[in-house]
Amino acid sequence: MRDRLVSLVEAAVARAQQGGTLPRVEMPEVTIERPARADQGDFATNFALRAKRAVGPKGPAPMDIAGAITAAI
């Protein structure tokens, strides 16, 4: 299941970059984890926070990165 989710996020990032909603820069590895608390969902990723470093200070904010990925899914 984790591998499927990683592939889904990676494909969404690629689509967002191709569509111009995310900059075409090398992004960090996508990691999927189980949250410490069950009420926070089944799986989680901090990819948008780590991707902020890749896009730089003038790039989109983590919430905008997450929104672009969500829209591309």
Backbone as CSV, one residue per row, in Angstrom:
resi,resn,N_x,N_y,N_z,CA_x,CA_y,CA_z,C_x,C_y,C_z
1,MET,0.826,-1.191,0.000,0.000,0.000,0.000,0.871,1.256,0.000
2,ARG,1.935,1.248,0.815,2.804,2.428,0.863,3.422,2.701,-0.500
3,ASP,3.869,1.645,-1.171,4.477,1.831,-2.492,3.484,2.442,-3.462
4,ARG,2.244,2.028,-3.388,1.194,2.584,-4.261,0.983,4.062,-3.966
5,LEU,0.961,4.424,-2.707,0.777,5.828,-2.331,1.972,6.679,-2.757
6,VAL,3.179,6.139,-2.600,4.374,6.861,-3.051,4.282,7.112,-4.553
7,SER,3.909,6.096,-5.312,3.776,6.244,-6.765,2.709,7.268,-7.126
8,LEU,1.617,7.269,-6.393,0.532,8.215,-6.640,0.995,9.652,-6.421
9,VAL,1.717,9.901,-5.331,2.212,11.248,-5.038,3.281,11.646,-6.056
10,GLU,4.190,10.741,-6.383,5.229,11.057,-7.364,4.620,11.427,-8.720
11,ALA,3.608,10.686,-9.144,2.945,10.981,-10.420,2.232,12.330,-10.360
12,ALA,1.622,12.642,-9.222,0.932,13.926,-9.070,1.921,15.086,-9.102
13,VAL,3.082,14.904,-8.481,4.118,15.940,-8.514,4.565,16.171,-9.957
14,ALA,4.793,15.091,-10.688,5.218,15.209,-12.088,4.163,15.937,-12.923
15,ARG,2.875,15.603,-12.723,1.805,16.292,-13.461,1.745,17.772,-13.092
16,ALA,1.908,18.082,-11.808,1.876,19.484,-11.368,3.057,20.256,-11.952
17,GLN,4.214,19.615,-12.057,5.365,20.275,-12.665,5.139,20.476,-14.159
18,GLN,4.605,19.472,-14.833,4.335,19.590,-16.261,3.282,20.658,-16.536
19,GLY,2.321,20.778,-15.632,1.255,21.756,-15.794,1.640,23.164,-15.364
20,GLY,2.803,23.296,-14.741,3.276,24.614,-14.341,2.830,25.075,-12.973
21,THR,2.118,24.236,-12.218,1.695,24.658,-10.877,2.786,24.434,-9.838
22,LEU,3.771,23.606,-10.173,4.965,23.451,-9.342,6.181,23.691,-10.217
23,PRO,7.227,24.305,-9.654,8.436,24.547,-10.443,9.111,23.225,-10.833
24,ARG,9.778,23.255,-11.969,10.491,22.067,-12.446,11.884,22.034,-11.829
25,VAL,11.930,21.572,-10.599,13.189,21.393,-9.875,13.204,19.961,-9.353
26,GLU,14.366,19.474,-9.012,14.450,18.134,-8.443,13.828,18.152,-7.054
27,MET,12.878,17.268,-6.857,12.146,17.208,-5.594,12.722,16.119,-4.699
28,PRO,12.478,16.232,-3.391,12.951,15.189,-2.468,12.169,13.891,-2.650
29,GLU,12.683,12.852,-2.064,12.017,11.553,-2.100,10.672,11.636,-1.378
30,VAL,9.679,10.960,-1.919,8.368,10.886,-1.273,8.419,9.760,-0.245
31,THR,8.049,10.086,0.985,7.959,9.075,2.034,6.543,9.071,2.590
32,ILE,6.050,7.903,2.886,4.711,7.730,3.460,4.888,7.050,4.810
33,GLU,4.231,7.599,5.818,4.352,7.069,7.179,2.972,6.848,7.781
34,ARG,2.960,6.092,8.841,1.740,5.968,9.639,1.809,7.014,10.749
35,PRO,0.766,7.835,10.894,0.768,8.828,11.977,0.839,8.154,13.350
36,ALA,1.413,8.847,14.304,1.527,8.314,15.664,0.157,8.125,16.304
37,ARG,-0.769,9.004,15.939,-2.131,8.935,16.501,-3.092,8.466,15.424
38,ALA,-3.894,7.479,15.738,-4.835,6.896,14.779,-5.872,7.907,14.295
39,ASP,-6.207,8.902,15.120,-7.209,9.884,14.713,-6.673,10.866,13.663
40,GLN,-5.393,10.755,13.305,-4.812,11.621,12.278,-4.795,10.948,10.907
41,GLY,-5.437,9.797,10.795,-5.539,9.132,9.508,-4.703,7.869,9.437
42,ASP,-4.777,7.206,8.285,-4.070,5.949,8.093,-2.630,6.156,7.633
43,PHE,-2.416,7.156,6.769,-1.091,7.430,6.222,-0.863,8.933,6.171
44,ALA,0.405,9.341,6.156,0.747,10.764,6.105,2.085,10.934,5.396
45,THR,2.319,12.145,4.895,3.613,12.500,4.327,3.913,13.952,4.669
46,ASN,5.175,14.237,4.842,5.579,15.626,5.060,6.272,16.155,3.803
47,PHE,5.933,15.572,2.667,6.576,15.916,1.403,6.500,17.417,1.107
48,ALA,5.357,18.036,1.298,5.204,19.457,0.963,6.167,20.332,1.774
49,LEU,6.385,19.976,3.019,7.337,20.735,3.846,8.768,20.554,3.338
50,ARG,9.124,19.325,2.980,10.470,19.066,2.470,10.659,19.631,1.074
51,ALA,9.598,19.653,0.276,9.685,20.193,-1.083,9.902,21.702,-1.065
52,LYS,9.465,22.368,-0.017,9.671,23.818,0.093,11.150,24.153,-0.001
53,ARG,11.990,23.356,0.611,13.439,23.587,0.544,13.922,23.451,-0.905
54,ALA,13.360,22.510,-1.650,13.773,22.288,-3.041,13.363,23.448,-3.945
55,VAL,12.201,24.035,-3.714,11.720,25.123,-4.575,12.296,26.478,-4.183
56,GLY,12.870,26.563,-2.987,13.523,27.793,-2.563,12.580,28.811,-1.961
57,PRO,13.140,29.891,-1.435,12.338,30.887,-0.719,11.338,31.631,-1.600
58,LYS,11.606,31.708,-2.892,10.671,32.406,-3.782,9.639,31.461,-4.388
59,GLY,9.760,30.175,-4.083,8.813,29.185,-4.601,7.535,29.164,-3.791
60,PRO,6.614,28.290,-4.161,5.331,28.210,-3.448,5.498,27.751,-1.998
61,ALA,4.550,28.158,-1.178,4.517,27.762,0.233,4.113,26.283,0.333
62,PRO,4.441,25.632,1.454,4.066,24.227,1.607,2.580,23.941,1.385
63,MET,1.717,24.823,1.847,0.270,24.610,1.626,-0.066,24.664,0.139
64,ASP,0.608,25.527,-0.613,0.378,25.611,-2.050,0.942,24.385,-2.767
65,ILE,2.064,23.891,-2.289,2.636,22.657,-2.850,1.662,21.500,-2.620
66,ALA,1.173,21.391,-1.397,0.207,20.327,-1.059,-1.064,20.475,-1.905
67,GLY,-1.525,21.689,-2.104,-2.719,21.919,-2.919,-2.506,21.526,-4.368
68,ALA,-1.334,21.805,-4.896,-1.022,21.441,-6.292,-0.995,19.929,-6.440
69,ILE,-0.433,19.248,-5.452,-0.395,17.779,-5.498,-1.807,17.214,-5.388
70,THR,-2.573,17.739,-4.478,-3.955,17.278,-4.305,-4.754,17.466,-5.588
71,ALA,-4.611,18.617,-6.209,-5.340,18.883,-7.452,-4.917,17.942,-8.567
72,ALA,-3.641,17.544,-8.564,-3.132,16.662,-9.613,-3.514,15.199,-9.391
73,ILE,-3.885,14.864,-8.170,-4.331,13.491,-7.882,-5.728,13.317,-8.419
